[in-house]
Amino acid sequence: NWSQSDAEVTLKFDLDSSVGKEQIKVKIDAAHLSVVIAGRSVFNEEPCGKVNVDESDWQIEVGATKTLVVNLCKKKPVKWRALTKEEEQSMPGADVMDDNFDVMQLEHDDDDPERVEEQLENEKKLEARYQKLVAERGIDYEETLNTFFALFDNCIQLYRLNKLSDYLEQVVPVCRKRGDKFYMKGIQALAFVRWKQSRFREALPLFHEMEGYLGKSAALCENIAHTYNSLGDFEKAEDYLRQALKFIEQEAGMNKGNRGGVLLGLGIVRDRLGKHNEALP
């Protein structure tokens, strides 16, 4: 007995009234779930999608009947076609060109970054779907943009910077005009690509546009600092690294976040400014 929402999958197992918590063993991994009740395995399968282990849990519910409830938090908010990978593989394949195809199924998985052959295949599928939607519905159609950003996520792992740069020249003006959730996704994508292309003077105003829209954060201040450093403006780089350090220490504590990386960058920048005594600590 299972059900799902966009965010999670819920499994329910009937329990005998005599079964206690100590007789239940639930092991949740990113790509596997096992459930043992009173020494008997009742589930031992690979789920259809990846699971966020830290956000998943289980509990016993007692009402008219006693039930074990296992909540699996989906790593990606997509509809699972089945409960298990085995069940999904026995079903007819979904066509990427269908109107109702969920492109999130083809987005890159950060937990498995080395699946290059799969990424290359997904690139072909997503690019074909994107071109079809552009021709039939236009770039401003929501599903066209959803498909593009799935393609972006896949292609950035393959380092397709020039290809993505060409696409973004068309996509970003549309995102700006819409002014909705795609606005910042477009700006972030273009800023990232320009930075990776070492086009720092073009990346910088995009980072500042993000700063004006989202406000400051440790990661954004650090990105702006590294951009100023690459442009040789060490004073501004130092200022933004100090801001990044302040955010990290306020939000994550003295020994968490990227504090070490920011301190290293701050030391290098101060050394370049001739502040050798301040760089050393």
Helices and strands as residue ranges (DSSP letters): E 2-4, E 8-15, G 21-23, E 24-29, E 32-37, E 40-45, E 51-62, E 66-74, H 85-89, G 103-106, H 116-137, H 142-157, H 161-178, H 181-196, H 200-214, H 218-230, H 234-251, H 259-272, H 276-279
